[in-house]
Amino acid sequence: MTAVLALFTALTLAQAPGPTKAEQLQDAARKGDAAAVKRLLDDGVDVNTKFRYNATALFFACDAGNIDVVKVLLDRGADMNIKDTFYGFTPLMLASSPPRKKTPAHDEIAKLLIAKGAAGKEDAMMAAIDDGDADLVKAVLDSGGIAAAKLSEALEAAKTAKKPEIAALLEKAGATPAEVYRVDPAVLATYAGTYRGPQGDIEVAVEDGNTGLTIGAPGAPAAQRGHLVAKDNTTFRGVNMGGMSVGFDVSGDKITGFRLIPPQGSPIVYTRVEKK
């Protein structure tokens, strides 16, 4: 019986189809095998073949920090600005803020994409400020075309995070302090409370001095909370929050919830938890 089972297993495995050439491209991009990537493209595999969630080989190479593969893919016409359908990420976002540990190769990929005109360099700049990566911030600034409002936001983020070298780079590029929108303290107080969303509960509190709001896990100390600065009476931008902003939902005289709005992708909805 054992011999029969072994023979059956061997026959089944022998008949199983191997990976398609497109799947081989995905695997080679992830592993950093530039030679295999070249061969598969030469064999006719579309460089912009879409895999799960519309990710392409360029996504996998950027995520893994495989710069040689990225260069091959770009030379063959890879789309730098396509977004995945799950998070709304672009290849540049994956290179500047990789889910895995960031390496020098990720920075080199981000610089290469920026130099070639990839969209989203403002988000890459904010990610670099969070990381204290002055070199990448300089690469973004040197590429030009950053709106004055974005420069002001970046300067505020750098100063809040106590990163004087980056703040100096931004000021040299023409950044000036952002104009402060003042919200009436009584209005600010109405936003304070607990809100529930898909990731659990979040607490919003009024910042000392009524200058804005803080956001974080319920009971979290100030050092572990994000800072929100008003853009108008209901919209706040995050400081050092990766380009996040918050829009509060108002019904009559009640705050019913808010939307956590990422720079890319869909907003995350939170509903106010009423006190019992």
VEXTORSE-359636 format. One record per residue (C-alpha): residue in one letter; x, y, z; chain. Coordinates in steps of 0.1 Angstrom, whole numbers, plus 5000, padded with zeros to 4 digits. Each point is the difference from the previous one (the first is absolute). Example, Ala and Ser with C-alpha at 12.3 -4.5 7.8 and 13.67 -1.06 7.14 Angstrom:
BEGIN
{martor = A, px = 5123, py = 4955, pz = 5078, padren = A} .
{martor = S, px = 5014, py = 5034, pz = 4993, padren = A} .
***
This chain:
BEGIN
{martor = M, px = 5000, py = 5000, pz = 5000, padren = A} .
{martor = T, px = 5028, py = 5024, pz = 5008, padren = A} .
{martor = A, px = 5016, py = 4994, pz = 4966, padren = A} .
{martor = V, px = 4967, py = 5007, pz = 4983, padren = A} .
{martor = L, px = 4995, py = 5033, pz = 5019, padren = A} .
{martor = A, px = 5036, py = 5011, pz = 4992, padren = A} .
{martor = L, px = 4994, py = 4992, pz = 4963, padren = A} .
{martor = F, px = 4967, py = 5018, pz = 5000, padren = A} .
{martor = T, px = 5016, py = 5031, pz = 5016, padren = A} .
{martor = A, px = 5029, py = 5000, pz = 4976, padren = A} .
{martor = L, px = 4976, py = 4998, pz = 4970, padren = A} .
{martor = T, px = 4978, py = 5028, pz = 5014, padren = A} .
{martor = L, px = 5030, py = 5023, pz = 5005, padren = A} .
{martor = A, px = 5013, py = 4992, pz = 4965, padren = A} .
{martor = Q, px = 4967, py = 5010, pz = 4985, padren = A} .
{martor = A, px = 4997, py = 5033, pz = 5020, padren = A} .
{martor = P, px = 5005, py = 5031, pz = 4978, padren = A} .
{martor = G, px = 5031, py = 5020, pz = 5007, padren = A} .
{martor = P, px = 4999, py = 5038, pz = 5005, padren = A} .
{martor = T, px = 4991, py = 5021, pz = 4970, padren = A} .
{martor = K, px = 5026, py = 5024, pz = 4986, padren = A} .
{martor = A, px = 4981, py = 5029, pz = 5015, padren = A} .
{martor = E, px = 5002, py = 4983, pz = 5034, padren = A} .
{martor = Q, px = 5037, py = 4994, pz = 4995, padren = A} .
{martor = L, px = 5004, py = 5037, pz = 4994, padren = A} .
{martor = Q, px = 4983, py = 5008, pz = 5032, padren = A} .
{martor = D, px = 5022, py = 4976, pz = 5019, padren = A} .
{martor = A, px = 5032, py = 5012, pz = 4984, padren = A} .
{martor = A, px = 4992, py = 5037, pz = 5008, padren = A} .
{martor = R, px = 4993, py = 4990, pz = 5036, padren = A} .
{martor = K, px = 5033, py = 4981, pz = 5003, padren = A} .
{martor = G, px = 5021, py = 5026, pz = 4982, padren = A} .
{martor = D, px = 5010, py = 4977, pz = 4970, padren = A} .
{martor = A, px = 5006, py = 5027, pz = 4974, padren = A} .
{martor = A, px = 5013, py = 4975, pz = 4974, padren = A} .
{martor = A, px = 4968, py = 4980, pz = 5002, padren = A} .
{martor = V, px = 4979, py = 5031, pz = 4998, padren = A} .
{martor = K, px = 5018, py = 5010, pz = 4968, padren = A} .
{martor = R, px = 4996, py = 4965, pz = 4985, padren = A} .
{martor = L, px = 4963, py = 4999, pz = 5007, padren = A} .
{martor = L, px = 4994, py = 5035, pz = 4986, padren = A} .
{martor = D, px = 5020, py = 4990, pz = 4969, padren = A} .
{martor = D, px = 4977, py = 4969, pz = 4998, padren = A} .
{martor = G, px = 4970, py = 5024, pz = 4996, padren = A} .
{martor = V, px = 4986, py = 5003, pz = 5036, padren = A} .
{martor = D, px = 4983, py = 5034, pz = 5004, padren = A} .
{martor = V, px = 5021, py = 5021, pz = 5024, padren = A} .
{martor = N, px = 4967, py = 5014, pz = 5013, padren = A} .
{martor = T, px = 4983, py = 4967, pz = 5006, padren = A} .
{martor = K, px = 4976, py = 5004, pz = 5029, padren = A} .
{martor = F, px = 4999, py = 4976, pz = 5028, padren = A} .
{martor = R, px = 4978, py = 5000, pz = 5031, padren = A} .
{martor = Y, px = 4986, py = 5034, pz = 5009, padren = A} .
{martor = N, px = 5015, py = 5014, pz = 4967, padren = A} .
{martor = A, px = 5035, py = 4998, pz = 5014, padren = A} .
{martor = T, px = 5027, py = 4997, pz = 4973, padren = A} .
{martor = A, px = 5036, py = 4986, pz = 5001, padren = A} .
{martor = L, px = 5011, py = 5036, pz = 5008, padren = A} .
{martor = F, px = 4981, py = 4999, pz = 5032, padren = A} .
{martor = F, px = 5017, py = 4968, pz = 5011, padren = A} .
{martor = A, px = 5034, py = 5013, pz = 4991, padren = A} .
{martor = C, px = 4995, py = 5033, pz = 5018, padren = A} .
{martor = D, px = 4986, py = 4983, pz = 5031, padren = A} .
{martor = A, px = 5030, py = 4977, pz = 5002, padren = A} .
{martor = G, px = 5026, py = 5027, pz = 4992, padren = A} .
{martor = N, px = 5012, py = 4982, pz = 4969, padren = A} .
{martor = I, px = 5015, py = 5030, pz = 4981, padren = A} .
{martor = D, px = 5015, py = 4981, pz = 4971, padren = A} .
{martor = V, px = 4967, py = 4985, pz = 4992, padren = A} .
{martor = V, px = 4983, py = 5034, pz = 5003, padren = A} .
{martor = K, px = 5025, py = 5014, pz = 4975, padren = A} .
{martor = V, px = 4992, py = 4972, pz = 4975, padren = A} .
{martor = L, px = 4963, py = 5005, pz = 5004, padren = A} .
{martor = L, px = 5001, py = 5037, pz = 4996, padren = A} .
{martor = D, px = 5022, py = 4997, pz = 4969, padren = A} .
{martor = R, px = 4974, py = 4976, pz = 4986, padren = A} .
{martor = G, px = 4971, py = 5025, pz = 5006, padren = A} .
{martor = A, px = 4986, py = 4991, pz = 5033, padren = A} .
{martor = D, px = 4972, py = 5023, pz = 5012, padren = A} .
{martor = M, px = 5013, py = 5020, pz = 5030, padren = A} .
{martor = N, px = 4966, py = 5015, pz = 5009, padren = A} .
{martor = I, px = 4977, py = 4970, pz = 5001, padren = A} .
{martor = K, px = 4982, py = 4995, pz = 5034, padren = A} .
{martor = D, px = 4991, py = 4967, pz = 5016, padren = A} .
{martor = T, px = 4963, py = 4995, pz = 5007, padren = A} .
{martor = F, px = 5004, py = 4990, pz = 5036, padren = A} .
{martor = Y, px = 5019, py = 5029, pz = 5017, padren = A} .
{martor = G, px = 5003, py = 5024, pz = 4971, padren = A} .
{martor = F, px = 5038, py = 4997, pz = 5002, padren = A} .
{martor = T, px = 5023, py = 5010, pz = 4971, padren = A} .
{martor = P, px = 5035, py = 4986, pz = 4995, padren = A} .
{martor = L, px = 5015, py = 5032, pz = 5014, padren = A} .
{martor = M, px = 4980, py = 4997, pz = 5031, padren = A} .
{martor = L, px = 5013, py = 4964, pz = 5005, padren = A} .
{martor = A, px = 5036, py = 5012, pz = 4995, padren = A} .
{martor = S, px = 4997, py = 5029, pz = 5023, padren = A} .
{martor = S, px = 4979, py = 4983, pz = 5027, padren = A} .
{martor = P, px = 5006, py = 4962, pz = 4996, padren = A} .
{martor = P, px = 4980, py = 4977, pz = 5023, padren = A} .
{martor = R, px = 5033, py = 4981, pz = 5007, padren = A} .
{martor = K, px = 5031, py = 5015, pz = 5015, padren = A} .
{martor = K, px = 5012, py = 5029, pz = 4978, padren = A} .
{martor = T, px = 5035, py = 4996, pz = 4984, padren = A} .
{martor = P, px = 5023, py = 5024, pz = 4981, padren = A} .
{martor = A, px = 4988, py = 4983, pz = 4968, padren = A} .
{martor = H, px = 4964, py = 5012, pz = 5007, padren = A} .
{martor = D, px = 5013, py = 5036, pz = 5001, padren = A} .
{martor = E, px = 5019, py = 4995, pz = 4967, padren = A} .
{martor = I, px = 4968, py = 4987, pz = 4984, padren = A} .
{martor = A, px = 4980, py = 5029, pz = 5013, padren = A} .
{martor = K, px = 5025, py = 5025, pz = 4987, padren = A} .
{martor = L, px = 5000, py = 4982, pz = 4966, padren = A} .
{martor = L, px = 4962, py = 5001, pz = 4998, padren = A} .
{martor = I, px = 5000, py = 5037, pz = 5009, padren = A} .
{martor = A, px = 5026, py = 5008, pz = 4975, padren = A} .
{martor = K, px = 4979, py = 4983, pz = 4973, padren = A} .
{martor = G, px = 4969, py = 5020, pz = 5009, padren = A} .
{martor = A, px = 4980, py = 4976, pz = 5022, padren = A} .
{martor = A, px = 4969, py = 5016, pz = 5015, padren = A} .
{martor = G, px = 4997, py = 5002, pz = 5038, padren = A} .
{martor = K, px = 5034, py = 5015, pz = 5009, padren = A} .
{martor = E, px = 4983, py = 5023, pz = 5026, padren = A} .
{martor = D, px = 4989, py = 4968, pz = 5019, padren = A} .
{martor = A, px = 5036, py = 4986, pz = 4996, padren = A} .
{martor = M, px = 5013, py = 5033, pz = 5015, padren = A} .
{martor = M, px = 4977, py = 4997, pz = 5031, padren = A} .
{martor = A, px = 5010, py = 4963, pz = 5005, padren = A} .
{martor = A, px = 5037, py = 5011, pz = 4998, padren = A} .
{martor = I, px = 4994, py = 5026, pz = 5027, padren = A} .
{martor = D, px = 4984, py = 4974, pz = 5022, padren = A} .
{martor = D, px = 5031, py = 4978, pz = 4995, padren = A} .
{martor = G, px = 5024, py = 5029, pz = 5005, padren = A} .
{martor = D, px = 5013, py = 4994, pz = 4965, padren = A} .
{martor = A, px = 5015, py = 5033, pz = 4990, padren = A} .
{martor = D, px = 5016, py = 4986, pz = 4968, padren = A} .
{martor = L, px = 4966, py = 4989, pz = 4986, padren = A} .
{martor = V, px = 4984, py = 5033, pz = 5010, padren = A} .
{martor = K, px = 5027, py = 5018, pz = 4981, padren = A} .
{martor = A, px = 4995, py = 4978, pz = 4969, padren = A} .
{martor = V, px = 4963, py = 5010, pz = 5000, padren = A} .
{martor = L, px = 5007, py = 5037, pz = 5005, padren = A} .
{martor = D, px = 5027, py = 4999, pz = 4972, padren = A} .
{martor = S, px = 4974, py = 4985, pz = 4976, padren = A} .
{martor = G, px = 4979, py = 5032, pz = 5004, padren = A} .
{martor = G, px = 4963, py = 5007, pz = 4995, padren = A} .
{martor = I, px = 4990, py = 4996, pz = 5037, padren = A} .
{martor = A, px = 4970, py = 5023, pz = 5008, padren = A} .
{martor = A, px = 5005, py = 5027, pz = 5026, padren = A} .
{martor = A, px = 4973, py = 4985, pz = 5023, padren = A} .
{martor = K, px = 5018, py = 4966, pz = 4999, padren = A} .
{martor = L, px = 5033, py = 5016, pz = 5009, padren = A} .
{martor = S, px = 4984, py = 5017, pz = 5029, padren = A} .
{martor = E, px = 4984, py = 4967, pz = 5012, padren = A} .
{martor = A, px = 5034, py = 4983, pz = 4997, padren = A} .
{martor = L, px = 5017, py = 5028, pz = 5019, padren = A} .
{martor = E, px = 4975, py = 4997, pz = 5028, padren = A} .
{martor = A, px = 5005, py = 4962, pz = 5001, padren = A} .
{martor = A, px = 5038, py = 5004, pz = 5002, padren = A} .
{martor = K, px = 4999, py = 5025, pz = 5028, padren = A} .
{martor = T, px = 4974, py = 4981, pz = 5020, padren = A} .
{martor = A, px = 5022, py = 4969, pz = 4997, padren = A} .
{martor = K, px = 5031, py = 5020, pz = 5010, padren = A} .
{martor = K, px = 5019, py = 4993, pz = 4968, padren = A} .
{martor = P, px = 5019, py = 5033, pz = 4995, padren = A} .
{martor = E, px = 5021, py = 4988, pz = 4970, padren = A} .
{martor = I, px = 4969, py = 4992, pz = 4980, padren = A} .
{martor = A, px = 4983, py = 5032, pz = 5011, padren = A} .
{martor = A, px = 5030, py = 5019, pz = 4987, padren = A} .
{martor = L, px = 4998, py = 4983, pz = 4967, padren = A} .
{martor = L, px = 4964, py = 5009, pz = 4997, padren = A} .
{martor = E, px = 5005, py = 5036, pz = 5009, padren = A} .
{martor = K, px = 5028, py = 5002, pz = 4974, padren = A} .
{martor = A, px = 4975, py = 4987, pz = 4975, padren = A} .
{martor = G, px = 4977, py = 5028, pz = 5009, padren = A} .
{martor = A, px = 4977, py = 4984, pz = 5026, padren = A} .
{martor = T, px = 4983, py = 5024, pz = 5024, padren = A} .
{martor = P, px = 4979, py = 4993, pz = 5030, padren = A} .
{martor = A, px = 4964, py = 4989, pz = 4992, padren = A} .
{martor = E, px = 4972, py = 5025, pz = 5006, padren = A} .
{martor = V, px = 4982, py = 4990, pz = 5032, padren = A} .
{martor = Y, px = 4963, py = 4996, pz = 4998, padren = A} .
{martor = R, px = 4985, py = 5007, pz = 5034, padren = A} .
{martor = V, px = 4970, py = 4980, pz = 5011, padren = A} .
{martor = D, px = 4978, py = 5013, pz = 5029, padren = A} .
{martor = P, px = 5009, py = 4981, pz = 5032, padren = A} .
{martor = A, px = 4963, py = 4991, pz = 5005, padren = A} .
{martor = V, px = 4999, py = 4984, pz = 4966, padren = A} .
{martor = L, px = 5033, py = 4981, pz = 5006, padren = A} .
{martor = A, px = 4985, py = 4986, pz = 5032, padren = A} .
{martor = T, px = 4971, py = 4984, pz = 4981, padren = A} .
{martor = Y, px = 5024, py = 4978, pz = 4981, padren = A} .
{martor = A, px = 5015, py = 4984, pz = 5032, padren = A} .
{martor = G, px = 4989, py = 4965, pz = 5007, padren = A} .
{martor = T, px = 5003, py = 4963, pz = 4990, padren = A} .
{martor = Y, px = 4994, py = 4988, pz = 4965, padren = A} .
{martor = R, px = 4997, py = 4964, pz = 4987, padren = A} .
{martor = G, px = 5013, py = 4987, pz = 4967, padren = A} .
{martor = P, px = 5012, py = 4968, pz = 4984, padren = A} .
{martor = Q, px = 5033, py = 5000, pz = 5019, padren = A} .
{martor = G, px = 4983, py = 5006, pz = 5034, padren = A} .
{martor = D, px = 4995, py = 5032, pz = 5020, padren = A} .
{martor = I, px = 5018, py = 5033, pz = 4996, padren = A} .
{martor = E, px = 4999, py = 5029, pz = 5024, padren = A} .
{martor = V, px = 5000, py = 5037, pz = 4989, padren = A} .
{martor = A, px = 5010, py = 5026, pz = 5025, padren = A} .
{martor = V, px = 5005, py = 5038, pz = 5000, padren = A} .
{martor = E, px = 5037, py = 5009, pz = 5000, padren = A} .
{martor = D, px = 5014, py = 5022, pz = 5028, padren = A} .
{martor = G, px = 4994, py = 5036, pz = 4993, padren = A} .
{martor = N, px = 4971, py = 4993, pz = 4976, padren = A} .
{martor = T, px = 5023, py = 5000, pz = 4970, padren = A} .
{martor = G, px = 4987, py = 4969, pz = 4984, padren = A} .
{martor = L, px = 4991, py = 4963, pz = 5008, padren = A} .
{martor = T, px = 5019, py = 4969, pz = 5009, padren = A} .
{martor = I, px = 4990, py = 4965, pz = 4988, padren = A} .
{martor = G, px = 5011, py = 4966, pz = 5012, padren = A} .
{martor = A, px = 4990, py = 4968, pz = 5020, padren = A} .
{martor = P, px = 4978, py = 5007, pz = 5030, padren = A} .
{martor = G, px = 5022, py = 5011, pz = 5029, padren = A} .
{martor = A, px = 5032, py = 5002, pz = 4980, padren = A} .
{martor = P, px = 5026, py = 5025, pz = 5012, padren = A} .
{martor = A, px = 5007, py = 5032, pz = 4980, padren = A} .
{martor = A, px = 5032, py = 4986, pz = 4985, padren = A} .
{martor = Q, px = 4980, py = 4971, pz = 4984, padren = A} .
{martor = R, px = 4972, py = 5022, pz = 4985, padren = A} .
{martor = G, px = 4997, py = 5017, pz = 4967, padren = A} .
{martor = H, px = 4995, py = 5037, pz = 4996, padren = A} .
{martor = L, px = 4973, py = 5016, pz = 4979, padren = A} .
{martor = V, px = 5000, py = 5035, pz = 4988, padren = A} .
{martor = A, px = 4969, py = 5017, pz = 4986, padren = A} .
{martor = K, px = 4996, py = 5008, pz = 4963, padren = A} .
{martor = D, px = 4965, py = 5012, pz = 5006, padren = A} .
{martor = N, px = 4973, py = 4993, pz = 5027, padren = A} .
{martor = T, px = 4995, py = 4963, pz = 4991, padren = A} .
{martor = T, px = 5032, py = 4990, pz = 4982, padren = A} .
{martor = F, px = 5034, py = 4994, pz = 5017, padren = A} .
{martor = R, px = 5033, py = 4989, pz = 4986, padren = A} .
{martor = G, px = 5023, py = 4977, pz = 5019, padren = A} .
{martor = V, px = 5035, py = 5011, pz = 5010, padren = A} .
{martor = N, px = 5025, py = 4972, pz = 4995, padren = A} .
{martor = M, px = 4972, py = 4976, pz = 4991, padren = A} .
{martor = G, px = 5011, py = 4990, pz = 4966, padren = A} .
{martor = G, px = 4977, py = 5024, pz = 4981, padren = A} .
{martor = M, px = 4969, py = 4990, pz = 5019, padren = A} .
{martor = S, px = 4972, py = 5024, pz = 5006, padren = A} .
{martor = V, px = 4967, py = 4999, pz = 5019, padren = A} .
{martor = G, px = 4966, py = 5012, pz = 4990, padren = A} .
{martor = F, px = 4973, py = 5001, pz = 5027, padren = A} .
{martor = D, px = 4964, py = 4992, pz = 4991, padren = A} .
{martor = V, px = 4974, py = 5024, pz = 5015, padren = A} .
{martor = S, px = 4963, py = 4994, pz = 5002, padren = A} .
{martor = G, px = 4981, py = 5030, pz = 5014, padren = A} .
{martor = D, px = 5019, py = 5009, pz = 5031, padren = A} .
{martor = K, px = 5015, py = 4966, pz = 5005, padren = A} .
{martor = I, px = 5033, py = 4985, pz = 4990, padren = A} .
{martor = T, px = 4991, py = 4965, pz = 4987, padren = A} .
{martor = G, px = 5034, py = 4988, pz = 4989, padren = A} .
{martor = F, px = 5030, py = 5007, pz = 4979, padren = A} .
{martor = R, px = 5019, py = 4987, pz = 4969, padren = A} .
{martor = L, px = 5037, py = 4992, pz = 5003, padren = A} .
{martor = I, px = 5011, py = 5010, pz = 4965, padren = A} .
{martor = P, px = 5033, py = 4985, pz = 4987, padren = A} .
{martor = P, px = 5020, py = 5017, pz = 4972, padren = A} .
{martor = Q, px = 4991, py = 4971, pz = 4978, padren = A} .
{martor = G, px = 4971, py = 4976, pz = 5002, padren = A} .
{martor = S, px = 4966, py = 5001, pz = 5016, padren = A} .
{martor = P, px = 4991, py = 5018, pz = 5033, padren = A} .
{martor = I, px = 4996, py = 4979, pz = 5032, padren = A} .
{martor = V, px = 4967, py = 5008, pz = 5017, padren = A} .
{martor = Y, px = 4997, py = 5004, pz = 5038, padren = A} .
{martor = T, px = 4968, py = 5004, pz = 5019, padren = A} .
{martor = R, px = 4996, py = 5019, pz = 5032, padren = A} .
{martor = V, px = 4995, py = 4979, pz = 5031, padren = A} .
{martor = E, px = 4974, py = 5017, pz = 5021, padren = A} .
{martor = K, px = 5006, py = 5002, pz = 5038, padren = A} .
{martor = K, px = 4977, py = 4977, pz = 5020, padren = A} .
***
